[in-house]
């Protein structure tokens, strides 16, 4: 009885398939398409009933069983160069807006095709070598544009279908900013993304003890147009001068100017001009002030000019009593405070008289 039921179910299935075939062929005639019998055989699912278990399993019309689902631990099927790439989405790199340049070392990955993944350095002509597609010019392209160009070359050449290419910049020599001058660690520094002047100064270890406040920025694409920035003494409050820095820029931090205070002062020496606002009074204060024998009215500034040394008279006594304006000093100035011979003689005589009086007092006491 069971065998009759099985044959009845099989005949019913075949009749249903025949009716479905007629409907498909009738619809194809109206749509102008041709469908082969082989296509129907491979695409039309049917159900076979096992005589032993009575269970139903899907099968094709040619009697072939569908392939079993992969089990955990089974090796993944191998892919050829023409195999469709993985459906894994392509995540753009964080530095996708960075332009490539000569000297950059790139790590190029073709998903699903490890034989095409490579590391290559961009040549001086701006080309990078890729297997199968030879040299590709990627200089002055962003990483996104270079990825799209390599993907197009791979697909147009028939090497990979729907390729997904990822480019990672391992060494970005073309993206370096060169720090020169009075910084703790001068040299080239690679940048990724947007960077500012203060970022680069911080990366170079900060300003040195001899650093001035004048900073010059030279752009690689426009070396004749130099940008000069005068920094303030407090960088935390100097946000207006924190300008953007581009790849290939050269940043020059100047050395601070020195003024010299010599003559009849407490501590004659040279002093750095940090913010270009050092005046006569400030320089004198740094030198510990004048001695009591100094001739304040004969003080002068010695300044080196193209025509020679220029003497600028300074009425230091009036400046000290706020009866004359303070005089600003420039890099290389020498403030000379002469001594007064009359004052020196008078103080010497007074000191001698004081010593003699002290000696007589001691003798009288004994």
C-alpha positions in Angstrom: 0.0 0.0 0.0 2.9 2.3 0.8 4.4 1.7 -2.7 1.2 2.7 -4.4 1.1 6.0 -2.4 4.7 6.8 -3.4 4.0 6.2 -7.1 0.9 8.4 -6.8 2.8 11.2 -5.3 5.5 11.0 -7.9 3.0 11.1 -10.8 1.2 14.0 -9.2 4.5 15.9 -9.0 5.4 15.2 -12.6 2.0 16.5 -13.8 2.4 19.6 -11.8 5.9 20.2 -13.3 4.5 19.7 -16.8 1.8 22.3 -16.2 4.4 24.7 -14.8 6.6 24.1 -17.8 3.8 25.0 -20.2 3.0 28.1 -18.3 6.6 29.3 -18.3 7.0 28.6 -22.1 3.7 30.4 -22.8 4.9 33.4 -20.7 8.3 33.4 -22.4 6.6 33.6 -25.8 4.9 36.8 -24.9 8.1 38.3 -23.4 10.2 37.4 -26.4 12.7 35.4 -24.3 13.9 31.8 -24.9 14.3 29.5 -22.1 16.2 26.3 -22.6 15.2 22.9 -21.2 18.5 22.7 -19.4 17.7 25.9 -17.6 14.4 24.5 -16.5 16.1 21.3 -15.3 18.7 23.2 -13.2 16.4 25.9 -11.8 13.0 24.1 -11.2 13.0 22.5 -7.7 11.1 19.3 -7.1 10.7 17.0 -4.2 11.8 13.4 -4.0 10.3 11.1 -1.4 12.6 8.4 0.1 11.0 5.0 0.0 12.9 4.0 3.1 12.3 7.0 5.4 9.3 8.7 3.8 11.1 12.1 4.2 11.1 14.6 1.3 14.3 16.3 0.1 14.6 19.0 -2.6 16.3 17.8 -5.9 16.7 19.0 -9.5 14.9 17.5 -12.4 18.0 15.7 -13.4 18.0 13.8 -10.1 21.1 15.5 -8.6 21.0 16.3 -5.0 21.9 19.8 -3.9 25.3 20.2 -2.3 25.3 20.0 1.5 25.8 23.1 3.6 29.4 23.5 4.8 30.2 22.2 8.2 32.3 24.1 10.8 36.0 23.3 10.3 35.7 22.5 6.6 38.2 24.3 4.4 36.9 27.2 2.4 36.6 26.8 -1.3 39.5 28.2 -3.2 39.1 31.3 -5.4 40.8 32.0 -8.7 41.7 35.4 -10.2 38.4 35.5 -12.0 36.3 34.5 -9.0 33.9 37.0 -7.6 35.5 39.0 -4.7 34.3 38.8 -1.2 31.0 40.5 -0.3 32.7 42.1 2.7 32.1 45.9 2.5 35.2 48.1 1.7 35.9 50.5 4.5 37.7 53.7 3.4 40.9 54.5 5.3 41.0 57.5 7.6 43.6 59.2 5.4 41.5 58.9 2.3 41.9 62.6 1.5 45.7 62.5 1.6 47.5 62.9 -1.7 50.2 60.4 -2.6 53.6 61.4 -3.7 57.1 60.1 -4.7 58.8 58.1 -1.9 55.6 56.9 -0.2 55.5 53.2 0.7 52.1 51.7 0.0 50.5 48.5 1.2 48.0 47.5 -1.5 45.5 44.8 -0.7 43.1 43.2 -3.2 40.4 41.4 -1.2 40.0 37.8 -2.0 43.1 37.7 -4.2 46.1 37.6 -1.9 48.5 37.0 -4.9 47.8 40.5 -6.0 48.4 42.2 -2.6 51.8 43.8 -2.5 54.0 46.5 -0.9 55.5 49.0 -3.3 57.2 52.4 -3.1 56.1 55.2 -5.4 59.0 56.0 -7.8 60.3 59.4 -8.6 58.1 59.6 -11.7 55.0 58.9 -9.5 54.4 55.3 -10.6 53.8 52.2 -8.5 54.1 48.6 -9.7 51.3 46.1 -9.5 51.2 42.5 -10.6 49.4 41.8 -13.9 48.6 45.5 -14.6 52.2 46.8 -14.6 52.9 50.4 -13.5 50.1 52.7 -12.4 50.6 56.4 -12.0 49.3 57.4 -8.6 51.2 60.6 -7.7 49.0 63.5 -6.8 46.0 61.2 -6.4 44.2 60.6 -3.1 44.1 57.1 -1.7 40.5 56.8 -2.8 41.3 57.9 -6.4 44.3 55.5 -6.5 42.1 52.6 -5.3 39.5 53.3 -7.9 42.1 53.5 -10.6 43.7 50.1 -9.7 40.2 48.5 -9.4 39.4 49.8 -12.9 42.7 48.5 -14.4 42.1 45.0 -12.8 38.5 44.8 -14.0 39.1 46.2 -17.5 42.0 43.8 -18.0 39.7 40.9 -17.1 41.9 39.8 -14.2 39.4 40.3 -11.3 35.6 40.7 -11.3 34.4 43.5 -9.1 37.7 44.0 -7.3 37.9 45.7 -4.0 41.3 47.4 -3.4 42.5 49.0 -0.2 45.6 51.2 0.0 47.4 51.9 3.3 50.3 54.4 3.5 53.0 52.7 5.5 55.6 55.4 5.0 54.3 58.8 3.9 57.6 60.5 2.9 55.7 63.0 0.7 53.5 64.0 3.6 56.4 65.1 5.8 56.7 68.6 7.3 60.3 69.7 7.9 61.0 71.5 11.2 64.1 73.6 11.1 65.7 76.1 13.5 65.3 76.5 17.2 63.1 73.5 18.1 64.1 70.7 20.5 64.2 68.0 17.7 64.5 69.4 14.2 63.8 67.1 11.3 61.0 65.8 9.0 57.7 64.8 10.6 55.0 62.8 8.8 51.5 64.2 9.2 48.1 62.5 8.6 45.1 64.7 8.2 44.9 68.3 9.1 47.7 69.7 11.3 48.4 73.2 12.6 51.6 75.1 13.4 51.3 74.5 17.1 50.8 70.7 16.5 54.1 70.6 14.6 56.0 72.6 17.2 54.7 70.2 19.9 55.7 67.2 17.8 59.2 68.6 17.5 59.5 68.8 21.3 58.7 72.4 21.6 60.8 75.5 21.3 64.4 75.6 22.4 65.9 78.0 25.0 67.3 80.2 22.2 64.1 80.3 20.1 62.7 83.6 19.0 59.2 84.5 18.2 59.5 84.8 14.4 58.3 81.7 12.5 58.6 81.3 8.7 56.5 78.8 6.7 57.5 77.9 3.2 55.1 75.9 1.0 56.5 73.3 -1.3 54.2 74.3 -4.1 54.9 78.0 -3.7 58.4 78.5 -2.3 58.6 82.2 -3.3 55.6 83.0 -1.1 56.9 82.9 2.5 54.6 83.3 5.5 56.1 85.1 8.5 54.3 84.8 11.8 55.2 86.7 15.0 54.3 84.5 17.9 53.4 86.0 21.3 55.0 85.1 24.6 52.1 82.9 25.6 51.2 80.4 22.9 48.1 79.2 24.8 46.5 82.5 24.1 47.9 83.1 20.6 45.2 81.1 18.7 45.1 83.5 15.7 48.6 82.5 14.7 47.9 78.8 14.9 47.6 78.4 11.1 47.1 75.2 9.1 50.2 73.3 7.9 50.3 71.5 4.6 52.3 68.4 3.6 55.7 69.4 2.2 55.9 72.6 4.2 59.1 73.8 5.8 58.8 75.6 9.1 61.7 77.7 10.3 61.8 78.9 13.9 64.2 81.8 14.1 66.8 82.2 16.9 66.0 84.9 19.4 67.9 88.2 19.0 70.5 89.2 21.6 71.1 92.6 23.1 74.1 93.4 25.2 74.3 95.5 28.3 77.9 96.5 29.2 79.6 99.2 31.3 79.0 100.2 34.9 76.2 97.8 35.7 75.8 95.0 38.2 75.8 92.0 35.7 77.0 92.9 32.2 75.9 90.2 29.8 73.9 89.4 26.7 70.1 88.9 26.9 67.6 87.2 24.5 64.9 89.2 22.9 61.9 86.8 23.0 59.0 89.0 21.9 60.8 92.0 20.2 59.6 94.3 22.9 62.8 94.6 24.9 63.5 98.2 25.9 66.3 100.1 27.6 64.7 99.8 31.1 64.0 96.1 30.7 67.5 95.4 29.5 68.9 97.4 32.4 66.7 95.5 34.9 68.0 92.2 33.4 71.6 93.4 34.1 70.8 94.0 37.7 70.6 97.8 37.4 73.4 100.4 37.3 76.1 100.9 39.8 76.2 104.1 42.0 79.2 105.4 40.0 77.4 105.1 36.6 77.0 108.2 34.5 73.3 107.9 33.6 73.2 110.9 31.3 76.0 109.6 29.1 74.4 106.3 28.4 74.1 105.4 24.7 73.1 102.6 22.4 75.5 101.2 19.8 73.6 99.9 16.8 75.1 98.2 13.8 73.7 99.6 10.5 74.6 99.3 6.9 76.6 102.5 7.1 78.5 101.4 10.2 78.0 101.7 14.0 75.5 104.3 15.0 75.5 105.9 18.5 72.1 106.7 19.9 72.2 108.9 23.1 70.0 107.8 25.9 69.0 110.0 28.8 68.8 107.2 31.2 68.2 109.4 34.3 65.1 111.0 32.7 63.8 107.6 31.6 64.2 106.3 35.2 62.2 109.2 36.5 59.6 108.9 33.8 60.5 112.2 32.3 61.4 110.7 28.9 59.9 107.8 26.9 61.6 104.4 27.1 63.5 103.4 24.0 63.0 100.0 22.3 66.0 97.9 21.4 66.6 95.7 18.4 68.6 92.6 17.9 72.3 93.2 18.2 72.1 96.5 20.1 74.7 97.3 22.8 73.6 99.4 25.7 76.6 101.1 27.2 76.4 102.6 30.6 79.7 104.5 31.3 81.1 105.2 34.7 81.6 108.7 36.1 85.2 109.4 37.2 84.0 112.3 39.5 81.5 110.0 41.2 84.1 107.3 41.5 86.6 109.7 43.1 84.0 111.1 45.4 82.9 107.7 46.5 86.5 106.6 46.9 87.3 109.7 49.0 84.2 109.0 51.1 85.1 105.4 51.6 88.6 106.4 52.6 87.4 109.0 55.1 85.0 106.4 56.5 87.8 103.9 56.9 90.0 106.5 58.6 87.3 107.6 61.0 86.6 104.0 61.9 90.3 103.4 62.6 90.6 106.5 64.8 87.5 105.5 66.7 89.0 102.1 67.4 92.3 103.6 68.6 90.5 106.1 70.9 88.5 103.3 72.4 91.7 101.5 73.4 
